[in-house]
Amino acid sequence: MAISRLLIENFRNFTAVDLEFDHGFNFLIGNNGSGKTNLLESLFYLGHGRSFKSNVTTRIIRYEQPHFTLHGKIQEQQHQWSVGLQKLRKDGTTLVKINGEDGNKISDLAHLLPMQIITPEGLTLLNGGPSYRRAFLDWGLFHHHSSFHSAWSALNRLLKQRNSALQQSYDYAPLRIWDIELAKLAHQVTQWRAEYAQALTPAIEQTCRLFLPELEIQLSFHQGWEKGSDYADLLRENFQRDKQIGYTVSGPQKADFRFKSNGLPVEDVLSRGQLKLLMCALRLAQGEHLMQQKNRHCIFLIDDFASELDQIKRALLAERLQQSRSQVFITAITQDQLAQMQVEKHCSFRLQEGNITLLAE
């Protein structure tokens, strides 16, 4: 899977951009504020229908423009797709086209473009709340199970309806019929998460031994309620407590995938450099697991490659990225910061005040 061409119109500081990319490595070089991260953001937006930087649409659409437009050419082995996404300023509507056809969903784009993003802010995967680690697991399940997204969406919809009903119901009877379906979905999603976490763990442990041989990382999945108990029974038993608090306290919406070192949470014992390496190990292991199980290459977006990594660790990460045979986009301030990549075939781009120039190899 690779993005061979990208057209950008009125996205952040880009007025009109037309770029062709290498199917392997693409280096984005420029000073702070030149637009490197904005270019990564446009790629991420094309694959997710959202930004990894801001939820405010008006900050992404170029000043005084009615919309931004992204258009990409995607190639995977002998298959090709043309994809487009437009975001309107007026009402925030998102329009998606695949091969010229309207009516597609953002999830259709996400399925076509499996992406992993590695940024300095991405340490929230390790030191942030459980929602970041649930999203990590659910990303993998989205690409491994065709029915996961619909089950996950239905689960979240039922939870929202239940929380609303808790504020209006004086006894449990009105919630019973909803809770039966909610429990069924909760057990299914939890089973998928547990199985995926177990299948992914060996790949994570192997990559961690490569990146952090001085540490032993322990992984554990927590489903969000007492293991072995029936979720439907728990919902009924906790009705009064949930009603008093105002929302459903226990369930798959509280699941977590925890990482420890020497029995302590990794965020308490690892340095920022070690946390970044662990985060990279998690993203790489997940992308490689997708390749092994589904024969689909993940696209890696890496912002500020050199940050908090010494030369040895940079070289190690670069080698592992090359072994993945994936398309990779990497930002750096100078070409010297990419010296450890040692990639013969690649594309390098110079960014300056919204202008992008292809550099000669």
PAMI-288559 format. One record per residue (C-alpha): x, y, z. Coordinates in nm, 4 decimals. Example, Ala and Ser with C-alpha at 12.3 -4.5 7.8 and 13.67 -1.06 7.14 Angstrom:
BEGIN
        xx        yy        zz
    1.2300   -0.4500    0.7800
    1.3670   -0.1060    0.7140
This chain:
BEGIN
        xx        yy        zz
    0.0000    0.0000    0.0000
    0.1449    0.3355   -0.1044
    0.0338    0.6877   -0.1888
    0.1961    0.7586   -0.5248
    0.0568    1.1092   -0.5733
   -0.1014    1.3745   -0.3505
   -0.2796    1.6945   -0.4503
   -0.3516    1.9512   -0.1786
   -0.5657    2.2633   -0.2053
   -0.6107    2.5203    0.0741
   -0.4929    2.2941    0.3546
   -0.3125    2.4825    0.6347
   -0.0340    2.6883    0.4699
   -0.0580    2.5076    0.1332
   -0.2429    2.6901   -0.1446
   -0.1960    2.4299   -0.4191
    0.0452    2.1368   -0.4083
    0.0983    1.8430   -0.6443
    0.3504    1.5818   -0.5271
    0.4654    1.2405   -0.6432
    0.6101    1.0111   -0.3773
    0.8456    0.7177   -0.3636
    0.6841    0.3903   -0.2602
    0.9560    0.3530    0.0011
    1.1066    0.6486    0.1868
    1.0088    1.0130    0.1581
    1.2014    1.2773    0.3532
    1.0405    1.6117    0.4358
    1.3077    1.8647    0.5298
    1.2627    2.2197    0.6522
    1.2876    2.4613    0.9410
    1.0276    2.4815    1.2148
    0.7095    2.6377    1.0785
    0.7869    2.5470    0.7175
    0.4935    2.3067    0.6848
    0.6536    1.9642    0.7376
    0.4025    1.8525    0.9993
    0.1196    2.0064    0.7944
    0.2106    1.7768    0.5056
    0.2054    1.4751    0.7364
   -0.1285    1.5989    0.8686
   -0.2740    1.6121    0.5162
   -0.1674    1.2514    0.4545
   -0.3166    1.1453    0.7867
   -0.6380    1.3351    0.7104
   -0.6716    1.1565    0.3776
   -0.6482    0.8226    0.5575
   -0.8569    0.9009    0.8658
   -1.0909    1.1865    0.7791
   -0.9591    1.3810    1.0768
   -0.6482    1.5567    1.2021
   -0.3993    1.4356    1.4605
   -0.3375    1.8002    1.5591
   -0.6736    1.9789    1.5872
   -1.0459    1.9078    1.5942
   -1.1285    2.2614    1.4806
   -1.1985    2.2615    1.1061
   -1.1537    2.6370    1.0662
   -0.7910    2.6045    1.1780
   -0.7152    2.3573    0.9008
   -0.8865    2.5256    0.6042
   -0.6698    2.8016    0.4577
   -0.7719    3.1510    0.5681
   -1.0943    3.2804    0.4067
   -1.1267    2.9753    0.1788
   -1.4586    2.7816    0.1675
   -1.3026    2.4348    0.1904
   -0.9878    2.2301    0.1601
   -0.9470    1.9422   -0.0846
   -0.7164    1.6402   -0.0759
   -0.6788    1.3997   -0.3649
   -0.4578    1.0924   -0.3712
   -0.3522    0.8105   -0.5987
   -0.3105    0.4815   -0.4130
   -0.1321    0.1702   -0.5345
   -0.1179   -0.1781   -0.3880
    0.0486   -0.4436   -0.6012
   -0.1565   -0.4447   -0.9245
   -0.4480   -0.2414   -0.7868
   -0.4978    0.1345   -0.8057
   -0.7487    0.3715   -0.6480
   -0.8231    0.7392   -0.6802
   -0.9458    0.8940   -0.3550
   -1.0624    1.2411   -0.2661
   -1.1724    1.4216    0.0492
   -1.3159    1.7698    0.0854
   -1.3990    1.9509    0.4083
   -1.6424    2.2448    0.3979
   -1.5994    2.5446    0.6246
   -1.9681    2.6429    0.6280
   -2.1119    2.3399    0.8038
   -1.8144    2.1081    0.8558
   -1.9425    1.8538    0.6038
   -1.6903    1.5972    0.4817
   -1.7258    1.4706    0.1232
   -1.5492    1.1491    0.0238
   -1.4955    1.0076   -0.3240
   -1.3351    0.6766   -0.4182
   -1.2681    0.6130   -0.7878
   -1.4902    0.9097   -0.8729
   -1.7950    0.7774   -0.6868
   -1.9753    0.9788   -0.4185
   -2.1435    0.8427   -0.1068
   -1.8385    0.6768    0.0465
   -1.7665    0.6857    0.4177
   -1.4518    0.7916    0.6004
   -1.4198    0.4317    0.7197
   -1.3846    0.3279    0.3543
   -1.0834    0.5580    0.3222
   -0.9367    0.4300    0.6483
   -0.9648    0.0727    0.5240
   -0.7786    0.1609    0.2044
   -0.5013    0.3498    0.3861
   -0.3782    0.1772    0.7037
   -0.1501    0.4364    0.8666
    0.0625    0.4616    1.1782
    0.1582    0.8053    1.3080
    0.4648    0.8601    1.5289
    0.4941    1.2114    1.6734
    0.6512    1.3632    1.9862
    0.2955    1.4050    2.1184
    0.2262    1.0356    2.0540
    0.3643    0.9420    2.3945
    0.0054    0.9710    2.5165
   -0.0205    0.6099    2.4002
    0.1907    0.5294    2.7062
    0.1392    0.8118    2.9552
   -0.2132    0.9185    2.8572
   -0.5477    0.7719    2.9576
   -0.6810    0.4260    2.8614
   -0.8708    0.5706    2.5626
   -0.5417    0.6032    2.3691
   -0.4569    0.2369    2.4234
   -0.8099    0.1235    2.3384
   -0.7754    0.3174    2.0130
   -0.4468    0.1338    1.9519
   -0.6173   -0.2044    1.9848
   -0.9240   -0.0964    1.7900
   -0.7098    0.0271    1.4982
   -0.5767   -0.3251    1.4583
   -0.9202   -0.4842    1.4909
   -1.0633   -0.2440    1.2324
   -0.8144   -0.3779    0.9785
   -0.8346   -0.7427    1.0884
   -1.2107   -0.7963    1.1341
   -1.4524   -0.6697    0.8681
   -1.7409   -0.6700    1.1179
   -1.5560   -0.4930    1.4001
   -1.6365   -0.1357    1.2970
   -2.0125   -0.1936    1.2816
   -2.0096   -0.3755    1.6178
   -1.7935   -0.1050    1.7766
   -2.0198    0.1710    1.6409
   -2.3339   -0.0041    1.7658
   -2.1733   -0.0557    2.1078
   -2.0890    0.3131    2.1433
   -2.4362    0.4144    2.0265
   -2.6032    0.1885    2.2837
   -2.3773    0.3164    2.5612
   -2.4696    0.6741    2.4736
   -2.8405    0.5871    2.4730
   -2.8097    0.4022    2.8033
   -2.6335    0.6950    2.9701
   -2.9118    0.9230    2.8532
   -3.1797    0.6809    2.9757
   -3.0143    0.6547    3.3189
   -3.1091    1.0155    3.3856
   -3.4760    0.9533    3.3020
   -3.5464    0.6045    3.4432
   -3.6523    0.5459    3.8030
   -3.6282    0.1677    3.7852
   -3.4291   -0.0817    3.5804
   -3.7105   -0.2245    3.3650
   -3.6852    0.0274    3.0740
   -3.3135   -0.0441    3.0362
   -3.3376   -0.4220    3.0375
   -3.3986   -0.4742    2.6660
   -3.1149   -0.2371    2.5705
   -2.8762   -0.3995    2.8157
   -2.9287   -0.7439    2.6642
   -2.8028   -0.6210    2.3267
   -2.5352   -0.4045    2.4904
   -2.3985   -0.7029    2.6827
   -2.3872   -0.9132    2.3674
   -2.1863   -0.6502    2.1832
   -1.9633   -0.5861    2.4863
   -1.8645   -0.9522    2.5108
   -1.7963   -0.9742    2.1363
   -1.5819   -0.6591    2.1214
   -1.3988   -0.7622    2.4392
   -1.3276   -1.1088    2.3009
   -1.1831   -0.9561    1.9833
   -0.9699   -0.7141    2.1837
   -0.8359   -0.9858    2.4133
   -0.7516   -1.2167    2.1232
   -0.5848   -0.9381    1.9282
   -0.3816   -0.8223    2.2294
   -0.2647   -1.1796    2.2845
   -0.1732   -1.2264    1.9164
    0.0114   -0.8926    1.9029
    0.2076   -0.9367    2.2267
    0.4888   -1.1619    2.0874
    0.5571   -0.9115    1.8067
    0.5692   -0.6238    2.0563
    0.7982   -0.8140    2.2925
    1.0354   -0.9043    2.0087
    1.0562   -0.5440    1.8878
    1.1017   -0.4162    2.2442
    1.3968   -0.6519    2.2943
    1.5550   -0.5000    1.9839
    1.4942   -0.1353    2.0776
    1.5175   -0.1606    2.4581
    1.7292   -0.4658    2.5435
    1.8037   -0.3204    2.8869
    1.4372   -0.3441    2.9881
    1.1756   -0.6129    3.0270
    0.8307   -0.4901    2.9268
    0.5181   -0.6623    3.0572
    0.1865   -0.6277    2.8732
   -0.1626   -0.6983    3.0034
   -0.5149   -0.6475    2.8690
   -0.7930   -0.5362    3.1048
   -1.1454   -0.5675    2.9696
   -1.3085   -0.2933    3.1771
   -1.5031   -0.5036    3.4255
   -1.4315   -0.8022    3.6508
   -1.3021   -1.0913    3.4446
   -1.5303   -1.3951    3.4402
   -1.8455   -1.2046    3.5338
   -2.1433   -1.1693    3.3020
   -2.1741   -0.8119    3.1792
   -2.5553   -0.8234    3.1615
   -2.5711   -0.9195    3.5303
   -2.3263   -0.6426    3.6158
   -2.5349   -0.3803    3.4351
   -2.8442   -0.4843    3.6288
   -2.6651   -0.4974    3.9644
   -2.5002   -0.1573    3.9134
   -2.8095    0.0253    3.7894
   -2.8529    0.2394    4.1023
   -2.4834    0.3281    4.1161
   -2.4745    0.4150    3.7451
   -2.7896    0.6227    3.7814
   -2.6470    0.8150    4.0744
   -2.3196    0.8862    3.8928
   -2.4939    0.9599    3.5621
   -2.3173    0.7180    3.3296
   -2.2260    0.3498    3.2869
   -1.9198    0.2994    3.5058
   -1.7994   -0.0450    3.3964
   -1.7678   -0.2006    3.0543
   -1.5618   -0.2178    2.7344
   -1.5500    0.1632    2.7288
   -1.3105    0.1310    3.0258
   -1.0808   -0.1325    2.8707
   -0.7048   -0.0820    2.8819
   -0.3868   -0.2332    2.7375
   -0.1225   -0.1698    3.0011
    0.2554   -0.1650    2.9783
    0.4842   -0.2107    3.2779
    0.8553   -0.2451    3.3450
    0.9705   -0.4190    3.6634
    0.6101   -0.4169    3.7806
    0.5685   -0.0387    3.7486
    0.3875    0.1647    3.4809
    0.6375    0.2475    3.2051
    0.5658    0.6203    3.2285
    0.6996    0.6141    3.5867
    1.0334    0.4427    3.5155
    1.1326    0.5102    3.1533
    1.3021    0.8237    3.0221
    1.1380    1.0221    2.7403
    1.3838    0.8679    2.4939
    1.2951    0.5178    2.6138
    0.9246    0.5984    2.5996
    0.9641    0.7162    2.2391
    1.1433    0.3936    2.1475
    0.8698    0.1894    2.3146
    0.6039    0.3859    2.1294
    0.7898    0.3259    1.8012
    0.8148   -0.0437    1.8863
    0.4394   -0.0634    1.9420
    0.3561    0.1108    1.6137
    0.6067   -0.0913    1.4123
    0.4982   -0.4216    1.5644
    0.1352   -0.3449    1.4892
    0.2097   -0.2474    1.1291
    0.4215   -0.5576    1.0729
    0.1535   -0.7775    1.2310
   -0.0953   -0.6425    0.9769
    0.1441   -0.7338    0.6964
    0.1945   -1.0862    0.8300
   -0.1748   -1.1549    0.8888
   -0.3392   -0.9683    0.6008
   -0.0555   -0.9142    0.3528
   -0.1175   -0.5379    0.3671
    0.1578   -0.2839    0.4145
    0.1053   -0.0024    0.6599
    0.2098    0.3573    0.5813
    0.4291    0.5131    0.8516
    0.4240    0.8870    0.9216
    0.7091    0.9984    1.1496
    0.7320    1.3571    1.2693
    1.0603    1.4913    1.4079
    1.2566    1.1711    1.3485
    1.5681    1.2811    1.5388
    1.3908    1.4038    1.8518
    1.5175    1.2346    2.1720
    1.6985    0.9557    1.9825
    2.0753    0.9188    1.9662
    2.2483    0.8153    1.6447
    2.2526    0.4455    1.7348
    1.8793    0.4374    1.8032
    1.8050    0.6368    1.4872
    1.9996    0.3833    1.2820
    1.8172    0.0965    1.4548
    1.4754    0.2497    1.3836
    1.5753    0.3211    1.0232
    1.6863   -0.0381    0.9690
    1.3610   -0.1745    1.1071
    1.1561    0.0598    0.8875
    1.3450   -0.0588    0.5805
    1.2830   -0.4208    0.6744
    0.9090   -0.3518    0.6919
    0.9063   -0.2687    0.3161
    0.6434   -0.0052    0.3903
    0.6014    0.3462    0.2580
    0.7497    0.5917    0.5078
    0.7247    0.9707    0.5438
    0.9771    1.1312    0.7779
    1.0242    1.4963    0.8774
    1.3545    1.6482    0.9829
    1.5030    1.9952    1.0142
    1.8255    1.9105    0.8294
    1.9458    1.6350    0.5978
    2.2183    1.5521    0.8515
    1.9509    1.4227    1.0892
    1.8623    1.1610    0.8265
    2.2189    1.0437    0.7677
    2.1570    0.7225    0.9625
    1.8784    0.6190    0.7257
    2.1246    0.4983    0.4597
    1.8451    0.4549    0.2068
    1.9648    0.4383   -0.1529
    1.6292    0.5026   -0.3217
    1.4070    0.7754   -0.1815
    1.2498    1.1139   -0.2442
    1.3550    1.4239   -0.0515
    1.1501    1.7424   -0.0371
    1.2484    2.0857    0.0873
    0.9686    2.2820    0.2547
    0.9765    2.6581    0.3032
    0.6790    2.8798    0.3869
    0.4268    2.6477    0.2241
    0.6366    2.5854   -0.0866
    0.7658    2.2347   -0.1576
    1.0624    2.1526   -0.3809
    1.1838    1.8090   -0.4842
    1.5561    1.7779   -0.4056
    1.7978    1.5997   -0.6373
    1.9300    1.2711   -0.4998
